[in-house]
Amino acid sequence: MEWMVWTTPTMLFFSAIAAMLAGMTAWEVASPSIERKGFLPIATTRGDRLFIGLLSAAYIHLLVVGFTPLSIWIALGASILWMLALMRWG
């Protein structure tokens, strides 16, 4: 990705996001989702929960980087656990 002047971690991050979106699109085409109500106060589909999870993962990272001396790896672990819980029970 030299034409974008991206570092390897940046390329991997955006590639992972693109892979998640492509995977969710294929899953939605193969098996359309039904809105359901979990612990979130609104009825959501799989795509809604993915979007909410990605936004909240960004906020988790910002909070850890901005307000704690913790490692970014802890923020990544917390974000993954949150995303898993949100996709399953959200």
N, C-alpha and C positions, 0 to 999 in steps of 0.2 A: 504494500500500500504506500509506496514511495510518493505517488502523485498527490496523496492527501497529507503527507508529512506526519503520519500517525506513528506513535510508538507501538510496540507489540502489545502491551497491556490494554491500550486504548482500542486497538483493532480487535483483540479478543473480547473485550467488554461489549462492543457494538455488534460483533458477530454473534455473541451469545444472545443478545436482545433480539436480533433478526431471526435467529434460529427458534427462539421461543415464540415469536409472532408467527413464523411460518408453520411451526408445529401446531399452534392453537388454531390457525386457519384450516389446516388439513383435518384436524380433529373435529372442528365445527362443520366442515363439509361432509365428513364421513358420518358424524353423529351429532345432529343439531342439539344444542343445550336447551334446557328448560329453566326458566327463572325459578329460584328457590330462595327461601329465607333461612339464613343461618344465624350466627351471632351478630352479624352486621344489621343495622337497623333498617335496611332496605332489601328488597328482593334483587338478586344479582344472577348473572350468567357467569360461565367460566371466564369469558373475555373481560367482563366487568371486574371480577376478582383478580385477574392477572394485572389489569391496569391499576387497580387500587394497591395491589402488592408491590408493583414496581415503584409507584409514587411513595409509598410508605418506606420501602427499602432506601430510597434516596434520602428521605428525612431521617431515618435511623443513622445513616452514614454521616449526614450533616451534624446531627446531635453529638455523635461520638467524636468526630473530628473537632467540633467547635467547643464542646463543653467538658470533655473528659480527657485524661491522659492515656486512655485505653488504646490498644492497637487497632488498626483498621481491620485486621483479621477477625477481631471479636465482633465488630460491626457486620462484617460479611456473614459470620456464623449466625448472629442474631437475625439478620435479614433473611437468610435461607430458612431458618426455623419459622420465622413469621410468615414467609411466603407459603411454606408447606401447610401450616395451620390454617391460613386464610383460604387457600385453594381447597382444602379438605372440608373445613367446618364453617367457613365464612358465609 
